[in-house]
Amino acid sequence: MAVLFAILISVTYGLIFNSVQSNTIAISCSNAFGVDRAVIGGIVTALTALVIFGGITRIAKVAEMIVPFMAGIYLIVAFYVVVSNISLVPQMFADIISSAFGMDAALGGGIGAAMMQGIKRGLFSNEAGMGAVPNAAATATTSHPVKQGLIQAFGVFVDTLLVCTASAFIVLLTKDYAASGKTGIELAQFALSQHIGAWAGTFLALMIILFAFSSIVGNYYYGDVNMPFISDNKNALNIYRVMVVGMVMFGSVAEVPLVWNLADLFMALMAIVNLVAIAQLSKYSYIALNDYFAQKRVGIEEPVFDPSVMPDQKGIYCWGNEEK
């Protein structure tokens, strides 16, 4: 089961998700600057190859430093859009509710479709339940695993309830957004340009470059750390790297529905395998959670995890044995 999950996360993140990210970069830049998607794809592909083959981490580190700053600016812009159109906000919420729960939606299967779309896109935005984030969270140094778990839960709140909701408000407060015929990043660029001017398309394209490229590097990392678990062959990792670079180029020129459908399929496969594991591990999570809050209740500001609270020591390799 562990090997199956390692294969799925390597394929899903390193190959499929990276094609989605490069697709978004190519479309946003083509829309903002009028550059051919193949040219943009070539540039992104070359930069990706430099990072994962050449170990040039400076590009990735710069993106990582800028992304939080850009996310803050984006939320401020979204807040400005909402305040500027405050009179339209009640109607916006009315439209959301009526579209999701109205008779037309119920009779036409709209409620189920809306829920399915929301689950798929929500899953893509925060990855909760897919089992990928623990690969990054496990590298953190913390005194108690629950502390890191709470940080990861907060990430879901920021990614989906703040950033994605901000994007939704920008679009829904745009006049005739549905008549534009645009979808995805093109719709977001169109909506933002209607609110703050034509320069918004360029602003959003630059943000997307930073967000998506840093995601490409992060997605590759998930595959990189799982490949040794799949195969001991020294060439396996290099073959995987070539495939990652190839999928970045493929995503740049592929049609939007194709890359998203592939992403939805592999997300589902990952989630199914991971949810089976979560069902078996949940009892241990609750023990850790209760231990954490028990320490907080007695006034311990920084709870420390003691593996002995677990009824079964199987799978516990590091806690309490950091020196080993």
C-alpha positions in Angstrom: 0.0 0.0 0.0 2.9 2.3 0.8 4.5 1.6 -2.6 1.2 2.2 -4.3 0.8 5.6 -2.6 4.4 6.5 -3.4 3.7 5.8 -7.1 0.5 7.8 -7.0 1.9 10.9 -5.3 5.0 10.9 -7.7 2.7 10.7 -10.7 0.0 13.0 -9.4 2.2 15.8 -8.2 5.4 15.6 -10.3 3.6 14.9 -13.6 -0.1 15.7 -13.6 -0.3 18.6 -11.2 2.8 20.2 -12.8 1.1 20.1 -16.1 -1.9 22.0 -14.6 0.5 24.6 -13.1 2.3 25.1 -16.4 -1.0 25.3 -18.2 -2.1 28.1 -16.0 1.1 30.0 -16.4 1.0 29.7 -20.2 -2.6 30.8 -20.5 -2.3 33.7 -18.1 0.9 35.0 -19.8 -0.6 34.5 -23.3 -3.7 36.4 -22.2 -1.7 39.2 -20.5 1.3 39.6 -22.9 0.1 38.0 -26.1 3.0 35.6 -26.1 2.5 32.2 -27.7 1.9 29.4 -25.2 4.6 27.2 -26.6 7.2 30.0 -26.0 6.0 30.4 -22.4 6.1 26.7 -22.0 9.6 26.5 -23.3 10.8 29.1 -20.8 9.0 27.5 -17.8 10.3 24.0 -18.9 13.9 25.3 -19.1 13.7 26.9 -15.7 12.2 23.7 -14.2 15.0 21.7 -15.7 17.6 24.1 -14.3 16.2 23.7 -10.8 15.6 19.9 -10.7 18.7 18.9 -12.7 21.2 21.6 -11.9 20.3 22.1 -8.2 19.8 25.9 -8.9 17.6 26.5 -5.9 17.9 30.3 -5.9 15.0 30.7 -8.3 12.8 28.5 -6.2 13.8 30.3 -3.0 13.1 33.7 -4.5 9.6 32.5 -5.5 9.0 31.1 -2.0 9.9 34.5 -0.4 7.8 36.5 -2.7 4.7 34.3 -2.7 3.4 35.2 0.8 3.9 38.9 0.0 2.0 38.5 -3.3 -0.8 36.5 -1.6 -1.2 39.4 0.9 -1.4 41.9 -1.9 -4.0 39.8 -3.7 -6.2 39.6 -0.6 -5.9 43.4 -0.2 -7.0 43.9 -3.8 -9.9 41.5 -3.3 -11.0 43.4 -0.2 -10.8 46.6 -2.2 -13.1 45.1 -4.9 -15.6 44.0 -2.3 -15.7 47.3 -0.5 -15.9 49.2 -3.8 -19.0 47.1 -4.7 -20.4 46.8 -1.3 -23.9 47.6 -2.6 -23.8 44.5 -4.8 -22.7 42.1 -2.0 -26.2 41.2 -0.8 -27.3 40.3 -4.4 -24.1 38.3 -4.8 -24.9 36.1 -1.8 -28.5 35.8 -3.0 -27.2 34.6 -6.4 -24.9 32.1 -4.8 -27.7 30.6 -2.6 -30.3 30.6 -5.3 -28.0 29.1 -7.9 -26.9 26.3 -5.5 -30.2 25.5 -3.7 -32.9 26.9 -6.1 -35.5 24.7 -7.7 -33.7 24.9 -11.1 -30.5 23.5 -9.5 -32.5 20.8 -7.7 -34.4 19.7 -10.8 -31.4 19.8 -13.0 -29.0 18.1 -10.6 -27.2 21.4 -10.1 -26.8 20.9 -6.3 -24.9 17.7 -6.8 -22.8 19.2 -9.7 -22.0 22.2 -7.6 -20.9 20.0 -4.7 -18.8 17.8 -6.9 -17.1 20.7 -8.5 -16.5 22.4 -5.1 -15.0 19.2 -3.7 -12.7 18.7 -6.7 -11.5 22.3 -6.8 -11.3 22.6 -3.0 -9.2 19.4 -2.8 -6.9 20.9 -5.5 -6.6 24.1 -3.6 -5.6 22.7 -0.2 -4.8 19.0 -0.7 -6.5 18.1 2.6 -7.1 14.4 2.8 -4.8 13.5 -0.2 -1.8 12.7 2.0 0.7 14.9 0.2 1.2 17.6 2.7 2.6 15.2 5.4 5.6 14.9 3.1 6.4 18.5 3.7 5.1 18.7 7.3 7.3 15.7 8.3 10.4 17.8 7.6 9.4 20.4 10.2 11.1 20.4 13.6 8.5 20.5 16.3 8.1 19.3 19.9 4.7 17.7 19.3 3.1 16.3 16.1 -0.2 18.0 16.9 1.4 21.4 16.6 2.3 20.8 13.0 -1.1 19.3 12.4 -2.8 22.4 13.6 -0.5 24.5 11.3 -1.5 22.4 8.3 -5.2 22.7 9.2 -4.7 26.5 9.3 -3.2 26.2 5.8 -6.6 24.8 4.5 -8.3 27.8 6.0 -6.0 30.3 4.2 -5.9 28.5 0.9 -9.5 27.8 0.4 -11.6 30.0 2.7 -9.5 33.1 2.1 -7.7 33.1 -1.2 -10.2 31.0 -3.2 -13.2 32.9 -1.7 -11.4 36.2 -2.6 -11.2 35.0 -6.2 -14.8 34.0 -6.2 -16.0 37.4 -4.9 -13.9 39.2 -7.6 -15.6 37.2 -10.3 -19.1 37.3 -8.9 -19.0 41.0 -8.4 -18.1 41.5 -12.1 -20.9 42.6 -14.4 -21.8 40.1 -17.2 -19.0 37.7 -16.1 -21.0 34.7 -17.4 -21.5 36.3 -20.8 -17.7 36.7 -21.2 -17.5 33.0 -22.1 -14.2 32.8 -20.2 -13.2 30.2 -17.7 -10.3 29.5 -15.3 -7.5 32.0 -15.1 -8.8 33.9 -18.1 -12.0 34.6 -16.2 -10.1 35.8 -13.1 -8.0 38.1 -15.3 -11.1 39.5 -17.1 -12.9 40.1 -13.8 -10.0 41.8 -12.1 -9.4 44.1 -15.1 -13.1 45.2 -14.9 -12.6 46.3 -11.4 -9.2 47.9 -11.2 -8.1 48.4 -14.9 -6.4 46.7 -17.8 -3.2 46.4 -15.8 -4.8 43.8 -13.6 -4.3 41.1 -16.2 -0.5 41.7 -16.1 -0.5 41.9 -12.3 -2.4 38.6 -12.0 -0.1 36.9 -14.6 2.9 37.8 -12.6 1.3 36.4 -9.4 0.4 33.2 -11.2 4.0 32.8 -12.5 5.3 33.0 -8.9 2.5 30.9 -7.4 2.6 28.2 -10.1 6.3 28.0 -10.5 6.9 27.6 -6.8 4.2 24.9 -6.9 6.0 23.1 -9.7 9.2 22.9 -7.6 7.3 21.8 -4.6 5.3 19.2 -6.5 8.6 17.8 -7.9 10.0 17.5 -4.4 7.1 15.2 -3.4 8.1 12.8 -6.2 11.8 13.2 -5.5 11.5 12.0 -1.9 9.2 9.1 -2.8 11.2 7.8 -5.8 13.9 6.0 -3.6 11.1 4.2 -1.8 9.8 3.0 -5.2 13.1 2.0 -6.8 16.8 1.7 -5.7 17.9 2.1 -9.3 20.1 5.2 -9.6 18.7 6.0 -13.1 15.1 5.9 -11.8 15.2 9.5 -10.4 16.8 10.9 -13.6 14.1 9.2 -15.7 11.5 10.7 -13.4 13.0 14.2 -13.8 12.9 13.9 -17.6 9.2 13.0 -17.3 8.5 16.0 -15.0 10.2 18.3 -17.5 8.2 16.8 -20.3 4.9 17.1 -18.5 5.6 20.8 -17.8 6.0 21.4 -21.5 2.9 19.2 -22.3 0.7 21.2 -19.9 1.8 24.5 -21.4 0.2 23.6 -24.8 -2.5 21.2 -23.8 -6.2 22.1 -23.6 -7.6 23.1 -20.2 -10.2 20.4 -19.9 -7.7 17.6 -20.5 -5.2 18.6 -17.8 -7.9 19.3 -15.2 -9.6 15.9 -16.0 -6.3 14.1 -15.5 -5.8 16.1 -12.2 -9.3 15.1 -11.0 -8.7 11.4 -11.8 -5.4 11.2 -10.0 -6.6 13.3 -7.0 -9.4 10.8 -6.5 -7.0 7.8 -6.7 -4.7 9.4 -4.1 -7.5 10.3 -1.8 -9.0 6.8 -1.8 -5.7 5.2 -0.8 -4.9 7.9 1.8 -8.4 7.8 3.3 -8.1 4.1 3.9 -4.8 4.9 5.8 -6.5 7.7 7.7 -9.3 5.5 8.9 -6.7 3.1 10.4 -4.5 5.9 11.9 -7.3 8.1 13.2 -7.4 6.4 16.7 -3.7 7.3 17.1 -4.3 10.9 16.0 -7.0 11.3 18.7 -4.6 10.0 21.3 -2.0 12.5 20.2 -4.6 15.3 20.1 -5.9 14.5 23.6 -2.3 14.4 24.9 -1.5 17.8 23.4 -4.5 19.6 24.9 -4.1 17.8 28.2 -0.7 19.4 28.5 -2.1 22.8 27.4 -4.8 22.5 30.1 -2.2 22.1 32.9 -0.3 25.2 31.7 2.4 23.7 29.6 3.0 26.3 26.8 5.0 24.0 24.6 3.7 20.5 24.9 6.2 17.7 24.3 5.2 14.4 22.7 6.1 11.2 24.5 5.7 8.1 22.3 4.8 6.0 25.4 1.3 7.5 25.3 0.7 5.4 22.2 -0.6 1.8 22.8 1.4 0.6 19.9 5.0 1.7 19.1 4.9 0.3 15.5 5.8 3.0 13.0 7.4 5.4 15.6 11.0 5.8 14.6 12.0 9.4 15.4 10.2 10.8 18.5 12.5 10.5 21.5 15.3 9.1 19.4 16.4 12.2 17.4 20.1 11.5 18.0 19.8 8.0 16.6 
